[in-house]
Amino acid sequence: DKRHVASAHFALHEAHCLRFLVLCPECEEPVSRKNMEEHCKVEHQQGKEFQLLKGKSTVIIATK
């Protein structure tokens, strides 16, 4: 989620982001450093499961 930051607050915003956020290597969204592992499991696991099952005769759909 991209947000507009007032230029007067940009330096503080940038410092906060550099300290607490990282870009997810898969979706390039900013994610809290402490939540990156959970983000990858929740947001990207279903896609990985689909890749593993591609080409098989049975497809399993995971629901939350």
N, C-alpha and C positions, 0 to 999 in steps of 0.2 A: 504494500500500500504506500504509494508515493504521496508525500505531503509537502505543502508549501511552507517554507520557513522564512520568517521576516529577516531581512538582511541584518538587522540589529542583533538578532539572536543566533545568527548562523554559526559563529565561532563556537558558542556553547553547544549548539546542536551537533556540530561536527565532532567535538571532543567527546560528547556522550555516545554518539554512534560508534566511534572508533574504539571506545572502551568496552561497550556492552553488547554490540551487535556484530554479526558476521554475515556475509552473503552465502546463502545455501549454494553449493556447487551444482546442484541439479536444477533448481528453479530460479536461482539468482534473486530470491527474495531476502530481505533483511530478516534475520532471526536472532533472538537473544542467544548469547553464547551458552548460557546454562540450559537452554531448551533445544539446542541443535540436535542432540541425539533423539529426543522424542519427536521433533519435527520430521526428521528423516524416516523414523519408523511409521509415523501416522500418515504423513503426506505422500511418501514415495514408496512404501512397501507394497501397496496394492499394484502399482505399475510393475514392480520387480516380479511379483507373483505372476502377473499376466505374461511377462516375457518368458518366464520359466515354462508356462503352460502352453505357449503359442505352438501350434502345430500338433498338439495332442488331440485326441478325439473327445476328451472330457474337459470341460471348463468349470472351475470352481469359482464362484463369485463370493468374495468376502464382504460382509456387511458390518457396519458399526453398531 
